[in-house]
Amino acid sequence: MGQSATETEIKLPFPDTQTARQRLTAAGFRVYKRRVFEANTVFDTPRLALRRKALLLRLRQAGKLTILTYKGRPVPGKHKSREEREVQIPDSDTMAKILQGIGYAPVFRYEKYRTEFQQSTGHGIAMLDETPIGVFVELEGTPAWIDRTARRMQFSDADYITSSYGLLYREWCRRNHIRPTHMVFGKNSLQGHR
């Protein structure tokens, strides 16, 4: 967190958590940070000004940590690359009230379980995300490292996903004829599909 102002990443889809873990292990990854539950709240103006500009303002609770994140407009390409700024916040409720006080409101909540992996070389990071709409591995690093790692995990450029979880959730709802609300674990999720 805070090491780089630019984040470059892709997501790769997996049928289940076991397959993802097997492919990560085969590619030389080991658990770097244990599995933790994340609750994310995206804030925006009432007219969704940030979403329309492809910007993101997010408050994340991950275990005992609360992190405020700003993400800039993505640069077009086969990898998702954008400015990212993060700061650890001591009190999520107070931060939410500050954001609301200056005109932002919670517009989307999404949940996931995340396990972070690294290779011994440490050139990038792989994050195994178990979400209500499926299992994904995010690869974050240099474009060359992402491409090499994706190939080692038996994926090609055509498999790369650069969409946000918000957009993936709306697409999932459309395919499943469900009215979008929030991407949270519950009766309309794939919670048991791991």
ZADREN-434374 format. One line per 8 residues: number of its first residue (from 1); for each residue x, y, z of N, C-alpha, C, O. Coordinates in pm, whole numbers, padded with zeros to 5 digits. Example, Ala and Ser with C-alpha at 12.3 -4.5 7.8 and 13.67 -1.06 7.14 Angstrom:
residues 2
1	01319 -00569 00780 01230 -00450 00780 01320 -00330 00780 01424 -00332 00846  01285 -00225 00708 01367 -00106 00714 01290 00003 00787 01341 00114 00804
***
This chain:
residues 194
1	00084 -00118 00000 00000 00000 00000 00088 00124 00000 00176 00139 00085  00064 00212 -00097 00137 00336 -00102 00273 00326 -00169 00343 00427 -00177  00315 00208 -00218 00446 00193 -00279 00450 00256 -00418 00553 00312 -00457  00342 00250 -00491 00341 00302 -00626 00214 00383 -00648 00108 00347 -00597  00225 00492 -00723 00108 00573 -00753 00031 00517 -00871 -00081 00559 -00897  00091 00422 -00943 00024 00361 -01057 00004 00212 -01032 00096 00140 -00994  -00119 00168 -01053 -00155 00027 -01036 -00178 -00030 -01175 -00253 00027 -01254  -00113 -00143 -01206 -00135 -00213 -01332 -00176 -00355 -01298 -00105 -00425 -01225
9	-00292 -00398 -01350 -00346 -00528 -01311 -00439 -00584 -01417 -00482 -00515 -01510  -00468 -00713 -01400 -00573 -00782 -01475 -00641 -00879 -01378 -00588 -00909 -01271  -00758 -00925 -01416 -00825 -01034 -01344 -00831 -01155 -01436 -00842 -01142 -01558  -00822 -01273 -01375 -00837 -01399 -01449 -00950 -01478 -01382 -00952 -01490 -01260  -01042 -01533 -01461 -01155 -01608 -01403 -01118 -01754 -01375 -01043 -01815 -01451  -01172 -01807 -01267 -01150 -01947 -01232 -01283 -02013 -01199 -01374 -01946 -01149  -01295 -02143 -01225 -01421 -02212 -01194 -01445 -02229 -01045 -01559 -02238 -01000  -01335 -02233 -00967 -01348 -02251 -00822 -01217 -02216 -00753 -01114 -02198 -00819
17	-01221 -02208 -00621 -01104 -02170 -00542 -00993 -02274 -00550 -00876 -02239 -00559  -01030 -02402 -00549 -00929 -02508 -00551 -00845 -02501 -00679 -00723 -02512 -00674  -00910 -02482 -00792 -00837 -02472 -00919 -00744 -02351 -00918 -00630 -02360 -00964  -00793 -02238 -00867 -00710 -02118 -00860 -00587 -02142 -00774 -00477 -02105 -00813  -00606 -02203 -00658 -00492 -02229 -00569 -00391 -02325 -00634 -00270 -02307 -00620  -00441 -02425 -00705 -00352 -02521 -00772 -00268 -02451 -00879 -00148 -02477 -00890  -00331 -02363 -00957 -00258 -02293 -01063 -00157 -02194 -01004 -00047 -02179 -01057  -00193 -02128 -00895 -00101 -02036 -00829 00021 -02112 -00774 00134 -02067 -00790
25	-00003 -02226 -00711 00106 -02306 -00657 00197 -02357 -00768 00319 -02354 -00755  00136 -02403 -00879 00216 -02453 -00992 00301 -02341 -01054 00407 -02369 -01111  00255 -02216 -01043 00331 -02102 -01098 00432 -02047 -00997 00493 -01943 -01022  00449 -02116 -00884 00552 -02077 -00788 00508 -01979 -00682 00592 -01919 -00615  00377 -01961 -00665 00326 -01868 -00565 00306 -01938 -00431 00273 -02056 -00424  00325 -01861 -00325 00297 -01906 -00189 00215 -01798 -00119 00221 -01681 -00157  00137 -01836 -00019 00054 -01740 00053 00144 -01635 00120 00238 -01669 00191  00112 -01510 00095 00185 -01396 00150 00102 -01331 00263 00155 -01293 00367
33	-00028 -01320 00239 -00121 -01270 00342 -00241 -01364 00344 -00301 -01393 00240  -00275 -01410 00463 -00384 -01506 00476 -00519 -01449 00433 -00538 -01328 00422  -00610 -01540 00409 -00747 -01507 00366 -00814 -01414 00466 -00814 -01439 00587  -00871 -01304 00412 -00939 -01206 00497 -01067 -01161 00427 -01072 -01153 00304  -01170 -01133 00506 -01295 -01081 00452 -01281 -00932 00428 -01231 -00859 00514  -01326 -00887 00311 -01323 -00745 00278 -01464 -00695 00252 -01541 -00758 00179  -01497 -00583 00314 -01623 -00513 00286 -01585 -00378 00226 -01519 -00297 00290  -01628 -00355 00103 -01593 -00234 00029 -01716 -00148 00006 -01822 -00200 -00029
41	-01703 -00018 00027 -01811 00076 -00002 -01758 00181 -00097 -01660 00250 -00068  -01824 00194 -00213 -01788 00295 -00312 -01874 00418 -00286 -01995 00408 -00269  -01808 00534 -00284 -01877 00661 -00264 -01878 00741 -00393 -01785 00732 -00474  -01984 00818 -00413 -01995 00902 -00531 -02091 01016 -00501 -02152 01021 -00393  -02104 01107 -00596 -02202 01215 -00582 -02340 01160 -00617 -02350 01051 -00674  -02447 01232 -00583 -02581 01184 -00618 -02600 01162 -00768 -02681 01079 -00809  -02527 01237 -00851 -02538 01222 -00997 -02431 01130 -01055 -02412 01125 -01177  -02360 01058 -00969 -02256 00963 -01009 -02147 01028 -01095 -02105 00973 -01196
49	-02103 01145 -01053 -02000 01218 -01128 -01869 01141 -01136 -01803 01144 -01240  -01830 01072 -01029 -01705 00997 -01032 -01714 00879 -01128 -01623 00856 -01207  -01824 00804 -01122 -01841 00689 -01212 -01838 00734 -01357 -01775 00669 -01441  -01905 00845 -01388 -01907 00893 -01526 -01768 00931 -01575 -01741 00924 -01695  -01678 00971 -01485 -01540 01005 -01523 -01446 00886 -01506 -01325 00900 -01526  -01499 00768 -01471 -01420 00646 -01449 -01323 00662 -01332 -01213 00606 -01334  -01365 00738 -01230 -01287 00756 -01108 -01350 00674 -00997 -01468 00638 -01006  -01273 00644 -00893 -01325 00563 -00783 -01281 00622 -00649 -01165 00661 -00631
57	-01375 00628 -00556 -01348 00665 -00418 -01408 00554 -00332 -01530 00535 -00330  -01320 00480 -00260 -01365 00358 -00191 -01314 00355 -00047 -01201 00395 -00018  -01401 00307 00040 -01364 00281 00179 -01370 00130 00197 -01474 00068 00178  -01255 00070 00235 -01244 -00076 00247 -01212 -00114 00391 -01122 -00058 00454  -01288 -00212 00442 -01255 -00273 00569 -01206 -00414 00538 -01280 -00497 00485  -01079 -00440 00572 -01016 -00570 00546 -00959 -00619 00678 -00852 -00576 00720  -01032 -00709 00742 -00990 -00752 00875 -00999 -00634 00970 -01105 -00573 00984  -00887 -00600 01035 -00885 -00488 01128 -00844 -00357 01062 -00843 -00253 01127
65	-00811 -00361 00933 -00767 -00241 00862 -00882 -00172 00791 -00972 -00238 00739  -00879 -00039 00790 -00970 00041 00708 -00885 00127 00617 -00794 00196 00664  -00913 00123 00487 -00831 00191 00388 -00920 00276 00298 -01021 00228 00245  -00883 00403 00281 -00950 00492 00186 -00867 00492 00059 -00746 00513 00063  -00933 00468 -00055 -00863 00457 -00183 -00924 00552 -00285 -01046 00563 -00297  -00837 00619 -00359 -00875 00696 -00477 -00811 00628 -00596 -00692 00596 -00593  -00889 00605 -00702 -00833 00551 -00826 -00869 00646 -00940 -00984 00687 -00955  -00767 00679 -01020 -00786 00768 -01134 -00843 00696 -01255 -00875 00577 -01251
73	-00855 00770 -01361 -00911 00718 -01486 -00818 00611 -01544 -00697 00635 -01553  -00870 00495 -01584 -00785 00390 -01643 -00728 00432 -01778 -00793 00502 -01856  -00604 00388 -01803 -00541 00410 -01933 -00582 00292 -02022 -00566 00177 -01981  -00634 00317 -02142 -00676 00207 -02230 -00559 00114 -02264 -00446 00159 -02283  -00588 -00016 -02270 -00488 -00115 -02305 -00531 -00253 -02259 -00637 -00269 -02200  -00447 -00352 -02287 -00485 -00489 -02249 -00473 -00512 -02099 -00530 -00607 -02047  -00398 -00424 -02029 -00389 -00427 -01883 -00464 -00305 -01830 -00472 -00202 -01897  -00517 -00317 -01710 -00582 -00202 -01647 -00475 -00127 -01569 -00417 -00180 -01475
81	-00449 -00004 -01610 -00346 00077 -01545 -00407 00212 -01510 -00468 00278 -01594  -00390 00252 -01382 -00447 00378 -01338 -00377 00425 -01211 -00316 00347 -01138  -00388 00555 -01187 -00336 00611 -01063 -00412 00553 -00945 -00534 00537 -00950  -00339 00522 -00838 -00402 00473 -00716 -00334 00537 -00595 -00212 00535 -00584  -00414 00592 -00507 -00365 00650 -00383 -00444 00591 -00268 -00567 00587 -00273  -00375 00544 -00164 -00442 00482 -00050 -00386 00537 00081 -00268 00573 00090  -00473 00541 00182 -00430 00582 00315 -00509 00499 00416 -00629 00475 00400  -00439 00457 00520 -00505 00381 00627 -00581 00479 00716 -00529 00585 00752
89	-00703 00442 00752 -00792 00527 00831 -00818 00459 00965 -00847 00339 00968  -00807 00532 01076 -00828 00468 01207 -00975 00440 01240 -01004 00353 01322  -01069 00513 01177 -01210 00500 01214 -01297 00507 01089 -01316 00615 01032  -01350 00393 01046 -01427 00390 00921 -01558 00468 00931 -01598 00534 00835  -01625 00461 01045 -01752 00533 01061 -01732 00684 01049 -01810 00752 00982  -01629 00736 01114 -01601 00879 01107 -01565 00919 00964 -01610 01022 00916  -01483 00837 00896 -01445 00868 00758 -01568 00869 00668 -01580 00956 00583  -01658 00773 00686 -01782 00769 00605 -01864 00897 00628 -01919 00952 00533
97	-01871 00942 00752 -01946 01065 00782 -01879 01187 00721 -01948 01279 00675  -01746 01191 00721 -01675 01301 00656 -01707 01303 00507 -01739 01408 00452  -01698 01188 00441 -01728 01181 00298 -01872 01225 00270 -01897 01298 00174  -01965 01182 00353 -02104 01223 00334 -02121 01372 00360 -02201 01438 00293  -02046 01425 00456 -02054 01567 00487 -02007 01658 00375 -02049 01773 00367  -01919 01607 00288 -01870 01688 00176 -01938 01651 00044 -01891 01687 -00064  -02049 01577 00055 -02133 01555 -00064 -02126 01420 -00130 -02189 01399 -00234  -02050 01328 -00072 -02044 01193 -00128 -02137 01100 -00051 -02159 01119 00069
105	-02191 01001 -00120 -02280 00905 -00055 -02239 00765 -00095 -02182 00745 -00203  -02267 00665 -00010 -02239 00527 -00049 -02332 00487 -00164 -02454 00501 -00153  -02275 00437 -00274 -02356 00401 -00390 -02347 00253 -00425 -02434 00201 -00496  -02244 00185 -00376 -02229 00042 -00410 -02144 -00024 -00304 -02040 00028 -00265  -02190 -00140 -00257 -02113 -00220 -00163 -02078 -00352 -00229 -02161 -00411 -00299  -01956 -00398 -00207 -01920 -00531 -00255 -01829 -00599 -00154 -01749 -00535 -00086  -01844 -00731 -00148 -01770 -00811 -00051 -01690 -00918 -00123 -01723 -00960 -00234  -01585 -00960 -00056 -01504 -01070 -00109 -01414 -01121 00002 -01392 -01055 00103
113	-01362 -01241 -00020 -01256 -01296 00063 -01130 -01290 -00023 -01129 -01338 -00136  -01024 -01232 00032 -00900 -01217 -00045 -00784 -01285 00026 -00764 -01270 00147  -00707 -01362 -00053 -00582 -01420 -00008 -00474 -01369 -00102 -00490 -01375 -00224  -00365 -01318 -00047 -00257 -01263 -00130 -00142 -01362 -00140 -00103 -01425 -00042  -00088 -01374 -00261 00021 -01466 -00292 00137 -01389 -00354 00117 -01288 -00421  00259 -01439 -00330 00378 -01386 -00397 00469 -01501 -00437 00465 -01609 -00378  00550 -01475 -00539 00656 -01568 -00576 00781 -01528 -00499 00787 -01419 -00443  00879 -01615 -00494 01001 -01586 -00418 01074 -01464 -00472 01142 -01395 -00397
121	01060 -01435 -00603 01125 -01317 -00661 01055 -01189 -00619 01119 -01083 -00617  00927 -01195 -00586 00855 -01079 -00538 00832 -00968 -00639 00817 -00852 -00600  00831 -00999 -00769 00814 -00895 -00872 00671 -00849 -00890 00648 -00745 -00951  00576 -00922 -00839 00435 -00886 -00851 00358 -00957 -00743 00414 -01029 -00660  00228 -00937 -00744 00144 -01000 -00643 00021 -01059 -00710 -00032 -01003 -00806  -00022 -01172 -00659 -00145 -01236 -00706 -00244 -01238 -00591 -00210 -01277 -00479  -00366 -01195 -00619 -00469 -01189 -00516 -00584 -01280 -00556 -00649 -01258 -00658  -00610 -01381 -00475 -00720 -01473 -00497 -00844 -01413 -00433 -00851 -01400 -00311
129	-00942 -01376 -00516 -01065 -01314 -00469 -01182 -01410 -00485 -01214 -01452 -00596  -01244 -01444 -00374 -01366 -01525 -00374 -01481 -01427 -00355 -01495 -01367 -00249  -01563 -01411 -00458 -01669 -01311 -00458 -01806 -01377 -00470 -01814 -01496 -00502  -01913 -01303 -00447 -02047 -01359 -00466 -02078 -01397 -00611 -02173 -01470 -00636  -01998 -01348 -00707 -02024 -01379 -00848 -01918 -01470 -00909 -01918 -01492 -01030  -01829 -01524 -00828 -01729 -01616 -00880 -01592 -01593 -00821 -01573 -01510 -00733  -01495 -01670 -00873 -01358 -01668 -00823 -01268 -01606 -00929 -01274 -01642 -01047  -01185 -01512 -00885 -01094 -01442 -00975 -00956 -01435 -00910 -00944 -01434 -00788
137	-00853 -01430 -00994 -00718 -01400 -00947 -00679 -01269 -01013 -00681 -01257 -01135  -00643 -01171 -00931 -00590 -01044 -00982 -00438 -01054 -00981 -00378 -01089 -00880  -00378 -01023 -01094 -00232 -01014 -01104 -00196 -00867 -01112 -00244 -00796 -01200  -00112 -00822 -01019 -00071 -00681 -01017 00081 -00673 -01021 00150 -00732 -00937  00132 -00600 -01119 00276 -00585 -01137 00303 -00513 -01267 00218 -00439 -01317  00423 -00533 -01323 00454 -00473 -01452 00379 -00548 -01561 00345 -00665 -01543  00352 -00483 -01675 00284 -00555 -01784 00358 -00683 -01826 00294 -00785 -01851  00492 -00678 -01835 00568 -00797 -01875 00552 -00909 -01773 00535 -01025 -01810
145	00558 -00876 -01644 00540 -00977 -01540 00400 -01036 -01544 00384 -01158 -01531  00299 -00952 -01562 00161 -01000 -01571 00147 -01099 -01686 00091 -01207 -01668  00199 -01064 -01804 00188 -01151 -01922 00259 -01285 -01899 00203 -01390 -01929  00381 -01282 -01846 00455 -01407 -01819 00379 -01494 -01719 00365 -01615 -01737  00330 -01431 -01613 00261 -01506 -01508 00130 -01564 -01559 00098 -01679 -01529  00055 -01487 -01635 -00071 -01537 -01690 -00046 -01659 -01780 -00121 -01757 -01774  00060 -01653 -01862 00092 -01768 -01948 00130 -01890 -01863 00089 -02002 -01895  00207 -01869 -01755 00243 -01981 -01667 00119 -02042 -01601 00119 -02160 -01565
153	00015 -01961 -01586 -00109 -02010 -01524 -00209 -02060 -01630 -00325 -02085 -01599  -00161 -02074 -01757 -00238 -02130 -01867 -00348 -02036 -01919 -00455 -02082 -01959  -00321 -01905 -01918 -00413 -01807 -01973 -00346 -01731 -02086 -00223 -01720 -02091  -00428 -01678 -02177 -00377 -01593 -02285 -00433 -01452 -02267 -00516 -01427 -02180  -00384 -01360 -02351 -00432 -01221 -02345 -00584 -01214 -02359 -00647 -01127 -02300  -00642 -01304 -02435 -00787 -01303 -02458 -00866 -01330 -02330 -00984 -01298 -02322  -00802 -01389 -02230 -00869 -01420 -02104 -00866 -01303 -02005 -00935 -01307 -01903  -00788 -01200 -02035 -00770 -01089 -01941 -00902 -01016 -01919 -00976 -00987 -02014
161	-00931 -00987 -01793 -01047 -00906 -01757 -00992 -00777 -01695 -00912 -00780 -01602  -01037 -00663 -01749 -00993 -00534 -01694 -01110 -00457 -01633 -01093 -00343 -01589  -01226 -00517 -01630 -01345 -00453 -01572 -01335 -00451 -01420 -01271 -00536 -01360  -01400 -00353 -01361 -01410 -00345 -01215 -01509 -00450 -01165 -01587 -00506 -01242  -01505 -00476 -01034 -01603 -00568 -00977 -01745 -00513 -00990 -01840 -00589 -01003  -01759 -00381 -00985 -01892 -00322 -01004 -01949 -00355 -01141 -02065 -00393 -01152  -01868 -00339 -01246 -01914 -00370 -01381 -01935 -00520 -01398 -02033 -00562 -01460  -01845 -00603 -01345 -01863 -00749 -01354 -01993 -00792 -01285 -02063 -00880 -01333
169	-02023 -00728 -01172 -02147 -00760 -01100 -02269 -00723 -01183 -02364 -00801 -01192  -02268 -00603 -01243 -02384 -00563 -01325 -02403 -00657 -01443 -02516 -00690 -01479  -02292 -00700 -01506 -02300 -00796 -01617 -02355 -00930 -01568 -02437 -00992 -01636  -02309 -00976 -01450 -02356 -01102 -01392 -02506 -01094 -01364 -02579 -01190 -01391  -02553 -00982 -01311 -02696 -00965 -01283 -02776 -00969 -01412 -02882 -01031 -01417  -02726 -00903 -01517 -02796 -00903 -01645 -02808 -01046 -01701 -02914 -01086 -01747  -02698 -01122 -01696 -02701 -01261 -01746 -02795 -01349 -01665 -02857 -01441 -01719  -02806 -01322 -01535 -02888 -01405 -01447 -03026 -01347 -01418 -03100 -01397 -01333
177	-03060 -01240 -01490 -03192 -01177 -01477 -03223 -01138 -01333 -03331 -01165 -01281  -03124 -01074 -01269 -03137 -01029 -01131 -03121 -00877 -01131 -03034 -00823 -01198  -03206 -00810 -01055 -03195 -00664 -01044 -03072 -00631 -00959 -03061 -00677 -00846  -02978 -00551 -01013 -02856 -00519 -00937 -02886 -00438 -00810 -02966 -00345 -00811  -02819 -00476 -00704 -02824 -00399 -00580 -02679 -00381 -00534 -02610 -00288 -00576  -02634 -00472 -00448 -02496 -00471 -00400 -02439 -00612 -00415 -02513 -00710 -00405  -02308 -00622 -00439 -02243 -00751 -00458 -02198 -00803 -00322 -02081 -00793 -00285  -02293 -00858 -00249 -02267 -00907 -00114 -02311 -01052 -00104 -02397 -01098 -00179
185	-02251 -01123 -00009 -02286 -01263 00010 -02426 -01272 00069 -02461 -01198 00161  -02506 -01363 00015 -02643 -01380 00060 -02716 -01475 -00030 -02655 -01552 -00104  -02848 -01471 -00022 -02929 -01572 -00093 -02915 -01565 -00245 -02933 -01667 -00311  -02883 -01448 -00304 -02871 -01436 -00449 -02726 -01447 -00496 -02695 -01409 -00609  -02638 -01499 -00412 -02497 -01506 -00449 -02456 -01649 -00477 -02534 -01742 -00464  -02332 -01663 -00515 -02272 -01795 -00535 -02186 -01829 -00415 -02080 -01889 -00430  -02231 -01793 -00294 -02151 -01808 -00175 -02100 -01952 -00157 -01985 -01972 -00119  -02183 -02048 -00185 -02141 -02187 -00167 -02058 -02240 -00282 -02006 -02351 -00274
193	-02045 -02164 -00391 -01975 -02208 -00511 -01828 -02172 -00502 -01783 -02076 -00564  -01753 -02250 -00424 -01610 -02220 -00407 -01529 -02345 -00435 -01406 -02343 -00427
***
